[in-house]
Amino acid sequence: MKRLKITNDHGWTPRTLRKQERKIKNTLLRQRVMAVRLVMEGYLGKEAASMVSVCLQPVSH
């Protein structure tokens, strides 16, 4: 499977995303942020999807 790549044009780091995860009350949004962070940390998209209990498609988009 091809690795997903997240550009760093936005300035967010995995550390700042983790801090934001703790503040987010909306479960779906928190899962999305967590999936992005996991991909930034080097996990495959399917691994990140499995870890946050969502389908692969939302993670890859």
C-alpha positions in Angstrom: 0.0 0.0 0.0 1.2 3.5 -0.9 2.1 5.6 2.1 0.0 8.7 2.7 1.9 12.0 2.8 0.8 15.0 4.7 2.5 18.3 3.7 3.8 20.6 6.4 2.5 23.8 4.8 0.2 24.3 7.7 2.8 24.4 10.4 1.1 21.8 12.6 3.3 19.1 14.2 2.2 15.8 15.8 2.8 17.3 19.2 0.5 20.2 18.6 -2.1 17.9 17.1 -2.0 15.7 20.2 -2.6 18.8 22.4 -5.6 19.8 20.2 -7.0 16.3 20.4 -7.4 16.6 24.2 -9.4 19.8 23.7 -11.8 18.6 21.0 -15.2 17.5 22.4 -16.6 16.3 19.0 -15.7 12.6 18.7 -15.7 12.5 14.9 -13.4 15.6 14.6 -11.1 14.2 17.3 -10.8 10.9 15.4 -9.9 12.8 12.2 -7.3 14.8 13.9 -5.9 11.7 15.6 -5.7 9.9 12.2 -3.8 12.8 10.6 -1.4 12.8 13.5 -0.8 9.1 13.3 -0.1 9.4 9.5 2.3 12.3 10.3 4.1 10.0 12.8 4.6 7.4 10.1 1.8 5.0 10.4 0.1 3.6 7.2 -3.3 4.9 6.4 -4.9 1.5 7.1 -3.1 1.3 10.5 -4.3 4.8 11.5 -7.8 4.0 10.4 -7.8 0.8 12.5 -6.4 2.6 15.5 -9.1 5.3 15.5 -11.9 2.8 14.5 -12.8 4.4 11.2 -12.8 3.2 7.6 -9.8 3.8 5.4 -11.5 6.1 2.9 -11.9 9.1 5.3 -8.3 8.7 6.4 -6.9 8.6 2.9 -8.9 11.7 1.9 
